[in-house]
Amino acid sequence: MPAAKPALLGTAFIAALADAVLILVFAAIGRDAHQRADVLSGVFSTAWPFLAGAAIAWASARIWRAPFATWPSGVAVWIGTVTGGMLLRAITGQTVVLAFIIVALISLAILLLGYRAVIALVTRARRRNRQL
């Protein structure tokens, strides 16, 4: 097995883990802002539809090929997370209102695209410094 495949799988695992943690952070912040009880189970009940949406996005867009790329990987994860999350929330009888959709779009864009953008900037800066 070539060395690139295990490295790529490790990178994909780290990116998927980062996405999952940030989705949990999104759910925790939202629950805290609305002063909801049941911290652990509540965060998971809020987060699971978004985690499932992210997993579907990862599989359908094959994010593991370039997991830290802002485009198209990050955008696919972001849109898949929000779309899948809202659809699953609606199907399971959870609240889906326009204000929540807007907050989720903005918050998850900042979280899921933000860290990828920072990685892209750091990578470019390192390449530029090596060329000097």
Buried (B, 14 or more C-beta within 10 A) or exposed (E): EEEEEEEBEEBBEEBBEBBBEBBBBBBBEBBEEEEBEEEEEBBBBBBBBBBBBBBBBBEEBEBBEBBBBBEEBBBBBBBBBBBBBBBBBEEEEBEBEEEBBEBBBEBBBBBBBBBBBEBBEEEEEEEEEEEE
